[in-house]
Amino acid sequence: MLIGELAARTDTSPRLLRHYERTGLLTPHRRPNGYREYTDADIPRVRRIRTLLAAGLPTRVVAALLPCTTTTPAHGPALTACPGVPEALRARLAELDGRAARLESERAELRRLIAELSRPV
């Protein structure tokens, strides 16, 4: 199938599919005319990529985790127990927790400043 069909079947833009190729997440075959050619196996792979990216993982981590993913008809994309997977996910979660804490601190400071500006002089 060509890129447009894969895009339609995975609800992903062709631009994103080309990005996945540039980052090594997808490796379509090339026709003699240079067109990308995908297989049915690329459909669940794109879904697994999107699931991992939606979890906030950077593409380099997604590339490392892809071999540890499966797709089940009932539950969609899922991770299997590969070495390093839990550690990678925990590290990313700790990073996101730190960012969330910093954002909450900034929000609290903004609230304080707004309250201070609202007080009569």
TAWOFEN-V928716 format. One record per backbone hydrogen bond with DSSP energy under -1.0 kcal/mol. CO is the residue of the C=O (numbers start at 1). NH is the residue of the N-H. Records with the same first field share a line. If there is no record, write none. Layout:
# TAWOFEN-V928716
CO: NH + NH
This chain:
# TAWOFEN-V928716
1: 38
2: 6
3: 7
4: 8
5: 9
6: 10
7: 12
13: 17
14: 18
15: 19
16: 20
17: 21
18: 22
19: 23
20: 25 + 26
21: 24
29: 37
31: 34
35: 31
37: 29
39: 42
40: 43
41: 45
42: 46
43: 47
44: 48
45: 49
46: 50
47: 51
48: 52
49: 53
50: 54
52: 57
53: 56
58: 62
59: 63
60: 64
61: 65
62: 66
65: 68
66: 69
68: 80
70: 78
72: 76
76: 72
78: 70
80: 82
82: 85
84: 88
85: 89
86: 90
87: 91
88: 92
89: 93
90: 94
91: 95
92: 96
93: 97
94: 98
95: 99
96: 100
97: 101
98: 102
99: 103
100: 104
101: 105
102: 106
103: 107
104: 108
105: 109
106: 110
107: 111
108: 112
109: 113
110: 114
111: 115
112: 116
113: 117
114: 118
